[in-house]
Amino acid sequence: MTQEVSELLKKALTLPPEARAALAGSLLESLEDTLDAEAEEEWNHEIARRIAELDSGKVKPIPWAEARRQISDCITVQGHSSAIHDANG
């Protein structure tokens, strides 16, 4: 990440949540011209599958704080296993 991008990110993170969401949406929309139609179709199928799983009760949603904790734990474990692997060569 360039210094300029890093500074923009720092400024953006000081915005209120609604403004950050609007900015994020605008940035994502600016990339839509570069989307792969086949990938987009696959994502639509995946989204539909996940919604069906939620609607049927096959899977249960968890709060964002819990999901974030689980993700953080996975990253931490992967980081340690990579460091151990690197040390053991």
BELKA-V34926 format. One record per backbone hydrogen bond with DSSP energy under -1.0 kcal/mol. CO is the residue of the C=O (numbers start at 0). NH is the residue of the N-H. E is the energy in kcal/mol with one decimal. If there is no record, write none. Layout:
CO_NH_E / CO_NH_E
//
This chain:
1_5_-2.6 / 2_6_-2.4 / 3_7_-2.2 / 4_8_-2.6 / 5_9_-2.2 / 6_10_-2.2 / 7_11_-2.9 / 8_12_-2.5 / 10_13_-1.2 / 11_14_-1.6 / 15_19_-2.4 / 16_20_-2.5 / 17_21_-2.2 / 18_22_-2.5 / 19_23_-2.9 / 20_24_-2.5 / 21_25_-2.4 / 22_26_-2.5 / 23_27_-2.5 / 24_28_-2.6 / 25_29_-1.7 / 27_30_-1.4 / 28_31_-1.3 / 30_33_-2.1 / 31_34_-1.4 / 35_39_-2.7 / 36_40_-2.1 / 37_41_-2.2 / 38_42_-2.5 / 39_43_-2.2 / 40_44_-2.0 / 41_45_-2.4 / 42_46_-3.0 / 43_47_-2.2 / 44_48_-2.4 / 45_49_-2.4 / 46_50_-2.5 / 47_51_-2.3 / 48_52_-2.1 / 49_53_-2.1 / 50_54_-3.0 / 51_55_-2.3 / 52_57_-1.2 / 52_58_-1.3 / 62_66_-2.2 / 63_67_-3.0 / 64_68_-1.9 / 65_69_-2.4 / 66_70_-2.5 / 67_71_-2.6 / 68_72_-2.6 / 69_73_-2.3 / 70_74_-2.5 / 71_75_-2.5 / 72_76_-2.5 / 73_77_-2.7 / 74_78_-2.6 / 75_79_-2.2 / 76_80_-2.6 / 77_81_-2.4 / 78_82_-2.1 / 79_83_-2.6 / 80_84_-2.6 / 81_85_-3.0 / 82_86_-2.2 / 83_87_-2.1 / 84_88_-1.2
//
